[in-house]
Amino acid sequence: MEEGTVKSPGHCTGTDDDPRQWDTRSDCLVRDMLDRVADKWTLLVMGYLDERPHRFTELRRKVDGVSQRMLTVTLRQLERDGLVLRTVHPTVPPRVDYELTPLGATLHATLCPLVAWATEHETDVVAARQAFDTRAGVVRTDPVFTRSG
């Protein structure tokens, strides 16, 4: 182990704030959290939970394309990280609600400017993709690569 590093997961001291260390340090909580936040299901789930608490089936209907398994995994990871609160109501059948915790709300507030940036610059990115594809001689038919919206 390098001098100045810490063995316990989640401590990134001794790395001189080099962002590349997130790719090389498997024990760094920062990398784990960035991986979680960058996941498309996490962003969508957190966005819906910011509105109000939701039941699992509501989230599954709202999050287009998510499988039951992936939604379960995503919610469990968010709950484990302290970002989502899972409340089981003693009814038959049991009702389970999910909501953002105060910590989750702070993360959501942090993500909002990123989403705003992506929305504001969507046409710029589409134009850059089209210019790149033209230079590279690539023909794309996927709507994500060819148009905005």
C-alpha positions, 0 to 999 in steps of 0.5 A, spaced: 500 500 500 502 507 498 504 511 504 499 516 506 493 511 504 488 508 508 485 501 508 478 502 510 473 503 505 470 510 504 477 514 505 480 518 500 486 521 504 493 522 501 491 522 494 492 529 493 485 531 490 487 527 483 480 526 480 484 520 476 484 516 483 477 515 483 478 510 477 484 507 481 482 506 488 477 500 489 476 502 496 474 509 495 467 511 497 467 517 492 467 512 486 462 508 489 457 514 490 459 517 483 457 510 480 451 510 483 449 517 482 451 516 474 446 510 474 440 512 469 435 508 474 438 512 480 437 519 477 430 517 474 427 514 481 430 520 485 427 525 480 420 522 482 421 521 489 423 528 490 415 530 488 412 525 493 413 518 496 411 513 491 409 505 492 414 500 488 408 499 483 407 507 482 415 507 480 415 501 476 410 504 472 413 511 471 420 509 470 420 507 463 424 501 461 426 499 468 425 492 470 422 489 477 429 487 478 433 493 477 428 497 480 428 493 486 436 493 486 436 501 485 431 502 491 435 497 495 442 501 494 439 508 495 436 505 501 443 502 504 446 509 502 441 513 506 438 516 500 431 513 500 427 511 506 423 505 505 416 504 510 412 498 510 405 499 512 402 493 516 396 492 512 394 486 508 397 486 503 403 490 505 404 497 503 411 499 502 412 507 500 419 510 498 421 517 499 427 521 499 431 522 506 433 529 507 440 526 505 437 524 498 434 531 498 440 534 498 443 530 493 437 531 488 438 538 489 445 537 487 443 533 481 438 539 478 443 543 475 446 538 472 439 536 469 438 543 467 445 544 464 443 537 459 437 540 458 439 547 456 445 544 451 441 538 448 441 541 441 449 543 442 450 536 443 446 533 438 449 538 433 456 536 435 454 528 435 452 530 428 458 533 426 462 528 429 458 522 425 459 526 418 466 527 419 467 520 421 462 517 416 457 514 420 450 514 419 446 513 425 438 511 426 438 512 433 434 518 435 438 519 441 444 521 436 440 524 431 435 529 434 433 533 440 427 531 444 
